[in-house]
Amino acid sequence: MNHNIQNVIDEIQPLRNKLKNHSLYNSLKSIDDIKIFMESHVYAVWDFMSLLKALQNQLTCSTIPWIPNKDSKSARLINQIVVDEESDLNFEGFPKSHFEMYIEAMEEIQAKTEPVHHFISKIKNLDNSIEVIEDANLDFAIQSFLKFTFQTIQNWKSHEIAAAFTFGREEIIPDMFIEIIEQTEKNNNISLNKINYYLQRHIELDGDEHGPLAHEMVNALCGDDNQKWKEVIDISKKALEKRIHLWDFINKTIKVNHLLEKESLSTTFSNA
């Protein structure tokens, strides 16, 4: 592994460990818990696609007339990732973006998808994205997460966008989450085929294909520029901190729901 990439990983490792060992995973015990998780996490799945397309716009020629790319290696790397993220094959074998696959998984467990669809319908272009986020009926943690993403995009520094994409978003869904889904299936005697497929596909692509490609892309964008590598570390840390705060919010929401369920059961028994 390139020594600069290894240095970034070493610098952000404490935050990666904090995320990987987050108490949220211990709170996910039922279908309702997974619904709560997905109804908030879906915004992160959606804005990941905007990071991806920002990189494609920066690193490839998407205008007419076409002109050669300044960095054909980075263009090839991002185009390879786009193929999978924007048009992968879903559980039934049909081409779908990973966001659409996630929505299908939400529908499978009857999680609410209307709010995220309504939110997306309000965003007409990059210029009004921050305004829509601030006006949306979303918790501060989700708003803060989304604002960081779009502020990073609006700075139009390719290496920073690539840092948020590579180190803040890829490779951070632990295998533990797969185990939680499988245990939930057993406990509730149901099949969660679509969320299982989404997670397996995500982990498979990140580890075997997208992770190494993204590392190559960051390395190509930064080269020997020490200032760019410092900015990569800074953006990566901020991206991970935003994800941790989002996990904190989801965990708190699930715990509050657990308390409400206990109170409801207690009231039911006392009135029986």
C-alpha positions as CSV (number, residue, x, y, z in Angstrom):
1,M,0.0,0.0,0.0
2,N,1.2,3.5,-0.8
3,H,2.8,5.1,2.2
4,N,0.6,8.3,1.9
5,I,-2.6,6.2,1.9
6,Q,-1.3,4.2,4.9
7,N,-0.6,7.4,6.7
8,V,-4.2,8.6,6.1
9,I,-5.5,5.3,7.4
10,D,-3.3,5.5,10.5
11,E,-4.5,9.1,11.2
12,I,-8.1,8.2,11.0
13,Q,-8.0,4.8,12.6
14,P,-9.2,5.9,16.0
15,L,-12.4,7.3,14.4
16,R,-12.8,4.2,12.3
17,N,-12.6,2.1,15.4
18,K,-15.1,4.3,17.2
19,L,-17.5,3.9,14.4
20,K,-16.9,0.1,14.0
21,N,-17.5,-0.4,17.7
22,H,-20.4,2.0,18.1
23,S,-23.1,1.0,20.6
24,L,-25.7,1.4,17.9
25,Y,-25.1,-2.1,16.8
26,N,-26.0,-3.5,20.2
27,S,-29.3,-1.5,20.1
28,L,-30.5,-3.2,16.8
29,K,-32.6,-6.0,18.1
30,S,-35.9,-6.0,16.1
31,I,-37.5,-5.1,12.8
32,D,-38.7,-1.8,14.3
33,D,-35.1,-1.0,15.2
34,I,-33.9,-1.7,11.7
35,K,-36.7,0.4,10.3
36,I,-35.6,3.4,12.5
37,F,-32.0,2.8,11.4
38,M,-32.8,2.7,7.7
39,E,-35.2,5.7,7.7
40,S,-32.3,7.9,8.9
41,H,-29.4,6.1,7.1
42,V,-31.1,6.3,3.7
43,Y,-30.0,10.0,3.5
44,A,-26.4,8.9,3.8
45,V,-27.0,6.3,1.0
46,W,-28.5,9.0,-1.2
47,D,-25.9,11.8,-0.7
48,F,-23.1,9.2,-1.3
49,M,-24.3,9.2,-4.9
50,S,-23.8,12.9,-5.1
51,L,-20.2,12.5,-4.0
52,L,-19.8,9.9,-6.6
53,K,-21.3,12.1,-9.4
54,A,-19.3,15.1,-8.3
55,L,-16.1,13.1,-8.8
56,Q,-17.3,11.8,-12.1
57,N,-18.0,15.4,-13.2
58,Q,-14.6,16.6,-12.0
59,L,-12.5,13.7,-13.4
60,T,-14.2,12.9,-16.7
61,C,-15.6,14.9,-19.6
62,S,-19.4,15.1,-19.3
63,T,-19.9,18.0,-21.7
64,I,-20.2,18.3,-25.5
65,P,-18.0,18.6,-27.4
66,W,-15.9,16.0,-25.7
67,I,-12.3,16.8,-24.9
68,P,-9.7,14.4,-23.5
69,N,-9.5,14.0,-19.7
70,K,-6.5,15.6,-17.9
71,D,-6.1,12.5,-15.8
72,S,-7.3,9.4,-17.7
73,K,-6.3,7.1,-14.9
74,S,-8.5,8.8,-12.4
75,A,-11.3,9.0,-15.0
76,R,-11.1,5.3,-15.5
77,L,-11.1,4.6,-11.8
78,I,-14.2,6.7,-11.1
79,N,-16.1,5.4,-14.1
80,Q,-15.5,1.8,-12.9
81,I,-17.0,2.7,-9.6
82,V,-19.9,4.5,-11.1
83,V,-21.0,1.5,-13.1
84,D,-21.5,-0.5,-10.0
85,E,-22.9,2.2,-7.7
86,E,-25.3,3.6,-10.3
87,S,-26.3,0.5,-12.3
88,D,-25.6,-2.6,-10.2
89,L,-27.8,-5.7,-10.4
90,N,-30.4,-5.8,-7.7
91,F,-31.7,-8.9,-5.8
92,E,-33.9,-9.9,-8.8
93,G,-31.1,-9.3,-11.3
94,F,-32.4,-5.9,-12.7
95,P,-30.1,-2.9,-13.1
96,K,-30.5,-0.5,-10.2
97,S,-28.5,2.1,-8.3
98,H,-27.5,1.2,-4.8
99,F,-29.8,3.9,-3.5
100,E,-32.7,2.3,-5.3
101,M,-31.7,-1.1,-4.0
102,Y,-31.7,0.4,-0.5
103,I,-35.2,1.8,-1.0
104,E,-36.3,-1.7,-2.1
105,A,-34.9,-3.1,1.1
106,M,-36.8,-0.5,3.1
107,E,-40.0,-1.4,1.3
108,E,-39.4,-5.0,2.1
109,I,-39.7,-4.3,5.9
110,Q,-42.3,-1.6,5.4
111,A,-40.0,1.2,6.5
112,K,-41.1,4.7,5.5
113,T,-39.7,5.9,2.2
114,E,-42.0,8.9,1.5
115,P,-39.9,11.4,3.6
116,V,-36.7,10.8,1.7
117,H,-38.5,10.9,-1.7
118,H,-40.2,14.1,-0.7
119,F,-36.9,15.6,0.4
120,I,-35.1,14.7,-2.8
121,S,-38.0,16.1,-4.9
122,K,-37.2,19.6,-3.4
123,I,-33.6,19.7,-4.5
124,K,-33.5,21.1,-8.0
125,N,-29.8,21.8,-8.3
126,L,-26.6,22.0,-6.3
127,D,-27.1,25.7,-5.6
128,N,-30.3,25.2,-3.6
129,S,-29.2,22.0,-1.9
130,I,-28.0,23.6,1.4
131,E,-31.2,25.7,1.6
132,V,-33.4,22.6,1.1
133,I,-31.4,20.7,3.8
134,E,-31.8,23.5,6.3
135,D,-35.5,23.8,5.6
136,A,-36.2,20.1,5.7
137,N,-38.0,18.5,8.6
138,L,-34.9,16.4,9.5
139,D,-33.0,16.0,12.8
140,F,-29.9,18.2,13.2
141,A,-27.6,15.2,12.9
142,I,-28.9,14.3,9.5
143,Q,-28.9,17.9,8.4
144,S,-25.3,18.4,9.6
145,F,-24.3,15.2,7.8
146,L,-25.8,16.3,4.5
147,K,-24.6,19.9,4.7
148,F,-21.0,18.6,5.2
149,T,-21.3,16.5,2.1
150,F,-22.6,19.3,-0.1
151,Q,-20.3,21.9,1.3
152,T,-17.4,19.6,0.4
153,I,-18.8,19.2,-3.1
154,Q,-19.3,22.9,-3.5
155,N,-15.6,23.5,-2.7
156,W,-14.9,21.6,-5.9
157,K,-11.5,20.2,-4.7
158,S,-11.4,16.8,-6.3
159,H,-9.0,15.3,-3.6
160,E,-11.3,16.5,-0.8
161,I,-14.4,15.0,-2.4
162,A,-12.4,11.8,-3.1
163,A,-11.4,11.8,0.6
164,A,-14.9,12.1,1.9
165,F,-16.0,9.4,-0.6
166,T,-13.1,7.0,0.1
167,F,-12.3,7.3,3.8
168,G,-15.5,8.7,5.2
169,R,-18.0,6.5,3.5
170,E,-16.5,3.3,2.0
171,E,-15.3,0.3,4.0
172,I,-17.1,1.3,7.2
173,I,-20.1,-1.1,7.4
174,P,-18.9,-3.8,9.8
175,D,-19.6,-7.5,9.3
176,M,-21.4,-7.2,12.6
177,F,-24.3,-5.6,10.8
178,I,-24.7,-8.6,8.7
179,E,-24.8,-10.8,11.8
180,I,-27.5,-8.5,13.3
181,I,-29.7,-8.8,10.2
182,E,-29.3,-12.6,10.2
183,Q,-30.2,-12.8,13.9
184,T,-33.2,-10.6,13.4
185,E,-34.4,-13.0,10.6
186,K,-34.1,-15.9,13.0
187,N,-35.8,-14.2,15.9
188,N,-38.7,-13.0,13.8
189,N,-38.9,-16.0,11.5
190,I,-38.8,-13.8,8.4
191,S,-36.5,-13.3,5.3
192,L,-34.8,-10.0,4.8
193,N,-33.4,-10.9,1.4
194,K,-33.0,-7.4,0.0
195,I,-31.2,-5.8,2.8
196,N,-29.0,-8.8,3.1
197,Y,-28.2,-8.7,-0.6
198,Y,-27.5,-4.9,-0.4
199,L,-25.1,-5.3,2.5
200,Q,-23.3,-8.3,1.1
201,R,-22.9,-6.5,-2.3
202,H,-21.8,-3.3,-0.6
203,I,-19.1,-5.1,1.5
204,E,-18.0,-7.2,-1.4
205,L,-17.5,-4.2,-3.7
206,D,-15.9,-2.0,-1.1
207,G,-13.3,-4.6,0.0
208,D,-12.5,-6.3,-3.3
209,E,-13.0,-3.5,-5.9
210,H,-14.0,0.0,-4.9
211,G,-11.7,0.3,-1.9
212,P,-8.5,-0.3,-3.9
213,L,-9.7,1.8,-6.8
214,A,-10.6,4.7,-4.5
215,H,-7.2,4.5,-2.9
216,E,-5.6,4.7,-6.3
217,M,-7.8,7.6,-7.2
218,V,-6.9,9.6,-4.1
219,N,-3.2,8.9,-4.6
220,A,-3.4,10.1,-8.2
221,L,-5.2,13.3,-7.2
222,C,-2.7,14.2,-4.5
223,G,0.5,13.0,-5.9
224,D,3.4,14.5,-4.0
225,D,1.5,17.5,-2.8
226,N,1.8,17.5,1.0
227,Q,-0.9,20.1,1.5
228,K,-3.4,18.0,-0.4
229,W,-2.6,15.0,1.7
230,K,-3.2,17.1,4.9
231,E,-6.5,18.2,3.5
232,V,-7.4,14.6,2.7
233,I,-6.8,13.7,6.4
234,D,-8.8,16.6,7.6
235,I,-11.8,16.0,5.4
236,S,-11.7,12.2,6.2
237,K,-11.8,12.9,9.9
238,K,-14.7,15.3,9.6
239,A,-16.6,12.9,7.4
240,L,-16.1,10.1,10.0
241,E,-17.1,12.5,12.9
242,K,-20.3,13.4,11.0
243,R,-21.1,9.6,10.6
244,I,-20.5,9.0,14.3
245,H,-22.9,11.8,15.2
246,L,-25.5,10.3,12.9
247,W,-25.0,7.0,14.5
248,D,-25.4,8.7,17.9
249,F,-28.7,10.2,16.9
250,I,-30.0,6.9,15.5
251,N,-29.0,5.0,18.6
252,K,-30.7,7.6,20.8
253,T,-33.9,7.3,18.7
254,I,-33.9,3.5,19.0
255,K,-33.4,3.6,22.7
256,V,-36.2,6.1,23.2
257,N,-38.4,3.8,21.2
258,H,-37.4,0.9,23.4
259,L,-38.5,2.9,26.5
260,L,-41.8,3.9,24.9
261,E,-42.5,0.2,24.1
262,K,-41.7,-0.8,27.7
263,E,-44.0,1.9,29.1
264,S,-46.7,0.8,26.7
265,L,-46.4,-2.8,27.8
266,S,-46.4,-1.8,31.5
267,T,-49.5,0.3,31.0
268,T,-51.2,-2.6,29.2
269,F,-50.4,-5.1,32.0
270,S,-51.5,-2.6,34.7
271,N,-54.8,-2.1,33.0
272,A,-55.4,-5.8,32.4
